Amino acid sequence: MASKMKILLTQDVEKLGQTGDVLEVAGGYGRNFLIPKGFAVLATRGQVKQAEERRAAGEKKLQSQRREFDVLAGKINGQTIRFTVRSGDLDRLYGSITSADIAEKASALAGETIDRRIVMLDEPIKRIGIYPIKIRFMSGVEPLLNVVVEGEAGTLQLPDIADETVSADTE
């Protein structure tokens, strides 16, 4: 009959559990792999109590972050940022609009720094057009930002999304 032992995970272990979980595992698995590698410690009352306190503090911090991100998301959700760029044939840009460019303008709009890594842009924008871009602050807080890329004078001009009115200059 195999012996079992209670362990407390100190790191996330794939297919086993997450940090702070108290699990019962085979004795050899715990003694010979999890504990020596630093993935777990023996689940004593003190260790379990510390883990619960850390988890509660982590959840409190996460809730605080979520409130901050909700406020920030409210400032930029549905807003429109515009880029006026040089373009060539078939409305192709001479350069491209990257997530760093979008993050810079979104930061100015929000009044706080927005990291380029949270701008969900699969590949740089290389054509004139309107692009809905998601900003992922955290799971569940993902405002949508409208990015309008328009050409300089003489190229395709796009309507203003915020006003939802199309004005055409006729000459």
C-alpha positions as CSV (number, residue, x, y, z in Angstrom):
1,M,0.0,0.0,0.0
2,A,1.4,3.4,-1.1
3,S,1.8,6.1,1.5
4,K,0.2,9.5,0.9
5,M,1.4,12.8,2.1
6,K,-0.1,16.3,2.3
7,I,1.8,19.0,0.5
8,L,1.4,22.7,-0.1
9,L,2.4,23.9,-3.6
10,T,4.8,26.9,-3.6
11,Q,4.6,27.2,-7.4
12,D,2.1,26.4,-10.1
13,V,2.6,22.8,-11.3
14,E,1.1,21.8,-14.6
15,K,-1.7,19.1,-14.3
16,L,-1.4,19.2,-10.5
17,G,-2.4,22.6,-9.1
18,Q,-1.7,26.2,-8.4
19,T,0.4,28.0,-5.8
20,G,-1.2,27.7,-2.4
21,D,-3.1,24.5,-3.1
22,V,-3.0,21.8,-0.4
23,L,-3.0,18.4,-2.1
24,E,-2.5,14.8,-1.1
25,V,0.0,13.1,-3.3
26,A,1.9,9.8,-3.4
27,G,4.7,9.9,-0.8
28,G,7.5,9.2,-3.3
29,Y,6.3,11.9,-5.7
30,G,6.2,14.5,-2.9
31,R,9.5,13.4,-1.2
32,N,11.5,12.7,-4.3
33,F,10.3,15.3,-6.8
34,L,8.0,18.1,-5.6
35,I,9.8,19.0,-2.4
36,P,13.5,18.8,-3.6
37,K,12.6,20.8,-6.8
38,G,11.0,23.5,-4.6
39,F,7.6,23.0,-6.1
40,A,6.1,22.2,-2.7
41,V,6.6,22.0,1.0
42,L,5.2,19.7,3.6
43,A,1.7,20.9,4.6
44,T,2.0,21.9,8.2
45,R,-0.6,24.0,10.0
46,G,1.7,27.0,10.0
47,Q,2.5,26.6,6.3
48,V,-1.2,26.3,5.3
49,K,-2.1,29.4,7.4
50,Q,0.7,31.4,5.7
51,A,-0.5,30.3,2.3
52,E,-4.1,31.3,3.1
53,E,-2.9,34.7,4.3
54,R,-0.9,35.2,1.1
55,R,-3.8,34.1,-1.1
56,A,-6.2,36.5,0.7
57,A,-3.6,39.4,0.3
58,G,-3.2,38.5,-3.4
59,E,-7.0,38.5,-4.0
60,K,-7.3,41.9,-2.2
61,K,-4.5,43.3,-4.4
62,L,-6.2,41.8,-7.5
63,Q,-9.5,43.4,-6.7
64,S,-7.7,46.7,-6.2
65,Q,-6.0,46.4,-9.6
66,R,-9.3,45.5,-11.2
67,R,-11.0,48.7,-9.8
68,E,-8.1,50.8,-11.2
69,F,-8.2,49.1,-14.6
70,D,-12.0,49.5,-14.7
71,V,-11.6,53.3,-14.3
72,L,-8.8,53.4,-16.9
73,A,-10.8,51.2,-19.3
74,G,-13.8,53.6,-18.9
75,K,-11.7,56.5,-20.1
76,I,-10.6,54.8,-23.3
77,N,-13.5,52.4,-24.2
78,G,-15.1,53.4,-27.5
79,Q,-12.7,56.3,-28.0
80,T,-11.2,57.0,-31.4
81,I,-7.5,57.8,-32.0
82,R,-6.4,59.0,-35.4
83,F,-3.2,58.6,-37.4
84,T,-2.5,60.7,-40.4
85,V,0.2,59.0,-42.5
86,R,1.7,59.0,-46.0
87,S,0.4,56.3,-48.2
88,G,1.0,55.0,-51.7
89,D,-0.8,52.9,-54.2
90,L,-3.8,50.9,-53.0
91,D,-3.8,52.9,-49.7
92,R,-0.7,51.1,-48.5
93,L,1.3,53.0,-45.8
94,Y,4.9,53.8,-46.4
95,G,5.5,52.7,-42.8
96,S,3.2,50.9,-40.4
97,I,1.3,51.6,-37.2
98,T,2.5,49.4,-34.4
99,S,1.2,48.5,-31.0
100,A,3.8,51.0,-29.5
101,D,2.3,53.8,-31.6
102,I,-1.2,52.9,-30.5
103,A,-0.1,52.6,-26.8
104,E,1.5,56.0,-27.0
105,K,-1.7,57.7,-28.2
106,A,-3.9,55.7,-25.9
107,S,-1.7,56.8,-23.0
108,A,-2.2,60.4,-23.9
109,L,-5.9,59.8,-24.1
110,A,-6.2,58.0,-20.7
111,G,-3.7,60.2,-18.9
112,E,-1.7,57.2,-17.7
113,T,0.9,55.0,-19.2
114,I,-0.4,52.0,-21.2
115,D,2.1,49.3,-22.0
116,R,2.5,48.3,-25.7
117,R,2.3,44.6,-24.7
118,I,-1.3,44.9,-23.7
119,V,-2.4,46.3,-27.1
120,M,-3.9,43.3,-28.9
121,L,-2.6,43.9,-32.4
122,D,-1.8,40.7,-34.3
123,E,0.4,42.5,-36.9
124,P,1.3,46.1,-37.6
125,I,-1.3,48.1,-39.5
126,K,-0.2,48.7,-43.1
127,R,-3.3,50.1,-44.8
128,I,-5.6,53.0,-44.5
129,G,-8.8,52.1,-42.7
130,I,-10.7,51.8,-39.4
131,Y,-9.5,49.1,-36.9
132,P,-11.1,48.1,-33.7
133,I,-8.3,47.3,-31.3
134,K,-8.7,45.6,-27.9
135,I,-6.6,46.7,-24.9
136,R,-6.2,43.8,-22.5
137,F,-5.5,45.2,-19.0
138,M,-6.5,41.9,-17.3
139,S,-9.0,39.1,-17.9
140,G,-12.4,40.6,-18.1
141,V,-11.2,44.2,-18.5
142,E,-10.7,44.6,-22.2
143,P,-11.9,48.0,-23.6
144,L,-12.2,48.5,-27.4
145,L,-10.4,51.4,-29.0
146,N,-11.1,52.6,-32.6
147,V,-8.0,53.3,-34.5
148,V,-8.5,55.4,-37.7
149,V,-5.6,55.4,-40.1
150,E,-6.1,58.1,-42.8
151,G,-4.0,59.4,-45.6
152,E,-2.5,62.9,-46.1
153,A,-4.3,65.3,-48.4
154,G,-5.3,63.7,-51.7
155,T,-5.7,60.2,-50.3
156,L,-8.7,58.4,-48.9
157,Q,-10.4,60.3,-46.1
158,L,-12.5,58.4,-43.6
159,P,-15.6,59.7,-41.8
160,D,-15.4,60.6,-38.1
161,I,-16.6,57.6,-36.1
162,A,-17.5,59.5,-33.0
163,D,-20.0,61.8,-34.8
164,E,-21.2,59.0,-37.1
165,T,-21.9,61.6,-39.8
166,V,-20.3,61.5,-43.3
167,S,-19.3,64.8,-44.6
168,A,-18.0,65.0,-48.2
169,D,-16.2,67.9,-49.7
170,T,-17.3,68.4,-53.3
171,E,-15.2,70.5,-55.6
